[in-house]
């Protein structure tokens, strides 16, 4: 799966190589080769009124000011094509070099410019940027990882469930319930927009804890009454979704303090805090599965429940607990999503359970149970995020993306079946 992930990254990198716009400072250095700006008249910058072009013009004006040019802002022409045409005509026959800012490069004014200004000596200069894959831009890579935060957090719990041979369809609705419970408590009990950090933390803990309780109920129904996991969690999915809509009355709840978005939007070392949280949960999950008796018991139950029971494994308690952990992490995912978006909504998490299950299966965890790793789930989530991001960068429509994702899931299940058959 790691090789598949690297292969996908290489493919989308090759397919998204584009000409990159230079930064204003890079443009200044290219024009004068790293030397001081020329003080002689004859060179002006042509820019539109967009923020990018204004920044472009400010960089050139600063370079001219450093070179001792009086009124350097006069050498930056900002306006509409009609206004720039009049300025060019007002220069008479004087030689003029026009440095085009990014927003002015597409103007029809500069097509066949010598024919439009036959009596003037004009030179156009376009500062070119380097070619680089849009996929490998730093912000895009951060977006890829940030995209899978909720899927990754839920994926840890779903991996535990699937390792025991079960399934949990309720996680998407528990995300919505957690977001609604948390924001409702903040609005009605913690002071709304005036709530303190401690207040919204308490609300978040209660919302996450309630989802954990729902997860334990799932486990109790499956273990105590032998209800198939698919049916038990499907029923809980409907109950949680219905409660979320009843509490919120179908409306978004946005009366939260500004500090509430810290968890979803804050950054540390340039990386979103939510990403650090997800990676920490994966590290804990990996440690539990590799280093503890609990983790080995989960594998044993998925491999052969009867043999595990005969070996002294507390099959009922451990099976119920993995659903409790799944519910708890679903609640945490809902808290992160509410923090990221600044609101609670009963529509959050719709169909996310399918993406979570897909990430777990693509990561190599067997739907039969007993085989899989947390690291594989992380890689599976990244594969899904990379494919989605790459197809968006290549401007493939959403319908084609559904076909691709469906094919990926079927291929992963087919590989799992062939592996067990072998």
ZIJONOR-V99073 format. One record per backbone hydrogen bond with DSSP energy under -1.0 kcal/mol. CO is the residue of the C=O (numbers start at 1). NH is the residue of the N-H. E is the energy in kcal/mol with one decimal. If there is no record, write none. Layout:
# ZIJONOR-V99073
co=(CO	CO)
nh=(NH	NH)
e=(E	E)
This chain:
# ZIJONOR-V99073
co=(1	2	3	4	5	6	7	8	9	10	11	16	18	23	24	25	26	27	28	29	32	42	44	45	46	47	50	51	52	53	54	55	56	57	58	59	60	61	62	63	64	65	71	72	73	75	77	80	81	82	83	84	85	86	88	89	91	96	97	98	99	101	104	107	108	112	113	117	121	123	125	130	132	134	137	138	139	140	141	142	143	145	146	148	149	150	151	152	154	155	156	157	158	159	160	161	162	163	170	171	172	173	174	175	176	177	178	179	180	181	182	183	184	185	185	186	191	192	196	197	198	199	200	201	202	203	204	205	206	207	208	209	210	211	212	213	214	215	216	217	218	219	220	221	221	228	229	230	231	232	233	234	235	236	237	238	239	240	241	242	243	244	245	248	253	254	257	259	261	262	266	268	271	272	273	274	275	276	277	278	279	280	281	282	283	284	285	286	287	288	292	293	294	295	296	297	298	299	300	304	305	306	307	308	309	313	314	315	316	317	318	319	320	321	322	323	324	325	326	327	328	329	330	331	332	333	334	335	336	337	338	344	345	347	349	352	353	354	355	356	357	358	359	360	361	366	371	373	374	375	376	377	378	379	380	381	382	383	384	385	386	387	388	389	390	391	392	397	398	399	400	401	402	403	404	405	406	407	408	409	410	411	412	413	414	415	416	417	418)
nh=(5	6	7	8	9	10	11	12	13	14	15	134	132	27	28	29	30	31	32	34	35	97	99	77	101	79	54	55	56	57	58	59	60	61	62	63	64	65	66	67	69	68	74	75	76	45	47	84	85	86	87	88	89	90	91	92	94	123	44	125	46	104	107	110	111	116	117	120	96	98	100	20	18	137	141	142	143	144	145	146	147	148	149	152	153	154	155	156	158	159	160	161	162	163	164	166	165	370	174	175	176	177	178	179	180	181	182	183	184	185	186	187	188	189	190	192	194	195	200	201	202	203	204	205	206	207	208	209	210	211	212	213	214	215	216	217	218	219	220	221	222	223	224	225	227	232	233	234	235	236	237	238	239	240	241	242	243	244	245	246	247	248	249	251	344	256	260	262	265	266	273	271	268	276	277	278	279	280	281	282	283	284	285	286	287	288	289	290	291	292	296	297	298	299	300	301	302	303	304	308	309	310	311	313	312	315	318	319	320	321	322	323	324	325	326	327	328	329	330	331	332	333	334	335	336	337	338	339	340	341	342	253	348	350	352	356	357	358	359	360	361	362	363	365	364	369	366	377	378	379	380	381	382	383	384	385	386	387	388	389	390	391	392	393	394	396	395	401	402	403	404	405	406	407	408	409	410	411	412	413	414	415	416	417	418	419	420	421	422)
e=(-2.6	-2.6	-2.5	-2.5	-2.3	-2.4	-2.4	-2.8	-1.9	-2.2	-2.0	-2.8	-2.4	-2.3	-2.1	-2.3	-2.0	-2.1	-1.8	-1.2	-2.1	-3.6	-3.0	-3.4	-2.8	-1.8	-2.4	-2.1	-2.0	-2.7	-2.3	-1.8	-1.4	-2.5	-2.3	-1.6	-2.3	-2.3	-2.1	-1.3	-2.4	-1.5	-1.9	-1.7	-1.4	-2.7	-2.9	-2.4	-2.3	-1.8	-1.8	-2.4	-2.4	-1.7	-1.5	-1.3	-1.4	-2.3	-2.4	-2.8	-2.8	-1.5	-1.3	-1.3	-1.9	-1.2	-1.8	-1.6	-2.4	-3.6	-2.4	-2.9	-1.8	-1.2	-2.4	-2.1	-2.2	-2.1	-2.0	-3.0	-1.9	-1.0	-1.2	-3.7	-2.7	-2.5	-1.9	-1.3	-2.6	-2.2	-1.5	-2.0	-2.9	-2.4	-1.0	-2.1	-1.7	-2.3	-2.0	-1.7	-1.5	-2.5	-2.6	-2.2	-2.3	-2.9	-2.5	-2.2	-2.4	-2.3	-2.1	-2.4	-3.0	-2.4	-1.3	-3.0	-2.0	-1.8	-2.1	-1.8	-2.1	-2.1	-2.3	-2.6	-2.2	-2.3	-2.7	-2.7	-2.2	-1.6	-2.0	-2.1	-2.1	-2.0	-2.1	-2.2	-2.1	-2.3	-2.7	-2.5	-2.2	-2.8	-2.7	-1.2	-1.6	-2.5	-2.5	-1.5	-2.4	-2.0	-2.1	-1.7	-2.2	-2.9	-2.1	-2.5	-2.5	-2.2	-2.1	-2.3	-2.8	-2.1	-1.4	-1.8	-2.0	-2.1	-1.4	-1.5	-2.7	-2.2	-2.8	-1.6	-2.7	-1.5	-2.5	-2.3	-2.6	-2.4	-2.2	-2.3	-2.3	-2.3	-2.8	-2.7	-2.4	-2.5	-2.2	-2.0	-2.7	-1.3	-1.7	-2.3	-1.9	-1.9	-2.2	-2.5	-2.0	-2.2	-2.7	-2.4	-2.3	-2.2	-1.4	-2.4	-1.6	-2.1	-2.4	-2.5	-2.3	-2.2	-1.8	-1.0	-1.6	-2.7	-2.2	-2.4	-2.3	-2.6	-2.0	-2.2	-2.0	-2.4	-2.0	-2.0	-2.4	-2.4	-2.5	-2.2	-2.6	-2.3	-1.6	-2.7	-1.4	-1.1	-1.8	-2.4	-2.5	-2.3	-2.4	-2.2	-2.6	-3.1	-1.7	-1.9	-1.8	-1.5	-2.5	-1.5	-2.2	-2.4	-2.7	-2.6	-2.2	-2.5	-2.1	-2.3	-3.0	-2.4	-2.4	-2.9	-3.0	-2.4	-1.9	-2.4	-1.9	-2.8	-1.3	-1.6	-1.8	-1.6	-2.2	-2.7	-2.5	-2.2	-2.2	-2.3	-2.3	-2.4	-2.5	-2.3	-2.4	-2.5	-2.0	-2.4	-2.6	-2.3	-2.1	-2.4	-2.4)
